[in-house]
Amino acid sequence: MTPAGSKHPTPDRSPDRSPDILDRLQGEWTFVREVPGKATMTGRARIAPTGQAQARYDESARVRLADGKTLTGSRSYRYRRLPAPANGFDVLFAETGELFERLDFRPTPDGSLRADAEHHCPPDRYVSIFTLDPEDRLTVQHTVNGPGKNYVVRTAYRKVGKSPDRSH
């Protein structure tokens, strides 16, 4: 659809269509990440647009290892929006631009959006589940398996400025 006098199409955002996931995720987040028996991390993440259909994810965290040592860490990814009708994006390694995961979010019966992905980095395999609930709480679970790896990484994100749900 093109508004009168405009050369650029307007995306179809009818009331029954959910907002684009990449737009919804943009902003500031706090997170807690757990690797049971290995480490716990707390930090902040930011998802910011970098151009049409692209964004950048940057995080910094304080890491507490199982032995009590603390470190700081950071990581970045690039996001590239998938073409419609998909509601998702490719997660690319920031340094190389190589694909890590393709996320296409689908509605769930409870009103959340969920994407499942796999990444093979021989000999290791990463199986991921991303869930964004109606209150903009994002959970990410990566199950990692390989000859020297067998663990689950769980991350709970809360968008900055959203009130905590006190019903639980």
C-alpha positions in Angstrom: 0.0 0.0 0.0 1.4 3.4 -0.9 0.0 6.5 0.8 -1.1 9.4 -1.5 1.9 11.5 -2.5 4.4 8.9 -1.3 6.8 6.8 -3.3 7.4 4.3 -0.5 5.1 1.5 0.4 3.6 1.3 3.9 3.9 -2.1 5.5 0.5 -3.9 6.1 0.0 -3.5 9.8 -3.7 -4.5 10.0 -5.1 -4.9 13.6 -5.0 -8.7 13.4 -1.3 -8.9 12.4 1.2 -8.8 15.2 3.9 -6.2 15.1 7.2 -7.1 13.4 9.3 -9.0 15.9 12.5 -7.1 15.1 10.8 -3.8 15.7 9.4 -5.1 19.0 12.7 -6.2 20.2 14.5 -2.9 19.7 15.5 -1.1 22.8 17.3 -1.7 26.1 17.1 -4.9 28.0 18.4 -6.4 31.3 19.2 -10.1 31.5 20.2 -13.0 33.7 21.9 -15.9 32.0 22.5 -19.3 33.7 24.7 -22.2 32.6 24.0 -24.6 35.5 27.1 -25.7 37.3 29.3 -23.4 35.3 28.3 -19.7 35.4 25.7 -17.0 36.0 25.7 -13.7 34.2 23.8 -10.5 34.7 23.9 -7.7 32.2 22.4 -5.3 29.8 21.7 -5.7 26.1 20.7 -3.2 23.4 19.1 -3.9 20.1 19.4 -0.9 17.8 18.6 -0.4 14.1 21.6 -0.1 11.8 19.8 0.3 8.5 16.7 -0.8 6.7 15.8 -4.3 7.8 18.9 -4.6 10.0 19.8 -4.2 13.7 22.7 -4.8 16.0 22.6 -6.7 19.3 25.3 -5.7 21.9 25.5 -7.0 25.4 27.8 -6.6 28.3 27.7 -8.7 31.4 29.2 -9.5 34.8 30.0 -13.3 34.9 30.2 -15.3 38.1 31.9 -18.6 37.5 31.0 -21.7 39.6 34.3 -21.4 41.5 33.3 -17.8 42.6 35.6 -15.9 40.2 34.0 -12.9 38.5 34.7 -11.5 35.1 33.2 -9.1 32.6 32.3 -10.0 29.1 30.6 -8.7 26.0 29.3 -10.0 22.7 27.6 -8.7 19.6 25.4 -10.0 16.8 23.9 -8.5 13.7 20.2 -9.1 12.9 18.8 -9.2 9.3 15.1 -9.1 8.9 13.5 -12.0 7.0 11.3 -11.2 4.0 7.5 -11.3 4.5 5.5 -13.2 5.3 8.1 -14.4 7.8 8.1 -12.6 11.2 11.8 -13.0 12.1 15.4 -12.4 11.4 18.8 -14.1 10.8 21.2 -13.9 13.6 24.7 -13.3 12.2 28.1 -13.3 13.9 29.1 -9.6 14.2 32.7 -10.3 13.3 32.2 -12.5 10.2 28.7 -12.0 9.0 28.2 -15.7 9.0 24.8 -17.1 9.9 24.4 -18.4 13.5 20.6 -19.0 13.5 17.4 -18.2 11.5 14.5 -17.2 13.7 10.9 -17.2 12.3 8.6 -16.4 15.2 5.1 -18.0 15.3 2.2 -17.3 17.6 1.5 -19.7 20.5 -1.8 -20.4 22.2 -0.9 -18.2 25.2 -0.2 -15.1 23.0 3.6 -15.5 23.0 5.8 -15.6 19.9 8.2 -18.5 19.6 11.1 -19.4 17.2 13.0 -22.6 17.2 16.5 -22.9 15.5 19.5 -25.2 15.1 23.1 -24.4 14.5 25.6 -27.0 13.6 29.3 -26.1 14.3 30.8 -29.5 13.8 31.2 -31.4 16.0 28.9 -29.4 18.1 25.1 -28.8 17.8 23.1 -25.9 19.2 19.3 -26.2 19.5 17.6 -23.0 20.5 14.2 -21.8 21.6 13.3 -18.1 21.7 10.0 -17.0 23.3 8.7 -13.5 23.6 5.6 -13.2 25.8 2.9 -10.6 25.6 4.6 -8.5 28.4 7.8 -8.3 26.3 9.7 -10.8 28.4 12.1 -12.7 26.2 13.5 -16.1 27.2 16.2 -17.9 25.2 17.4 -21.4 25.7 20.3 -22.9 23.9 21.0 -26.7 24.4 24.6 -27.4 23.4 25.8 -30.9 22.6 29.1 -32.2 21.3 32.1 -34.4 22.2 33.2 -32.0 25.0 29.9 -30.1 25.5 26.7 -31.0 27.1 24.9 -28.1 28.7 21.9 -25.8 28.6 22.2 -22.0 28.6 19.0 -20.1 29.8 18.6 -16.4 29.4 15.7 -14.3 30.8 15.5 -10.7 29.3 13.3 -7.9 30.6 12.8 -4.8 28.6 13.9 -1.7 30.4 11.0 0.4 31.4 8.5 -2.5 31.7 7.1 -3.1 35.1 7.7 -6.6 36.7 4.7 -8.9 36.7 3.7 -9.2 40.3 1.1 -11.9 39.8 3.6 -14.8 40.2 
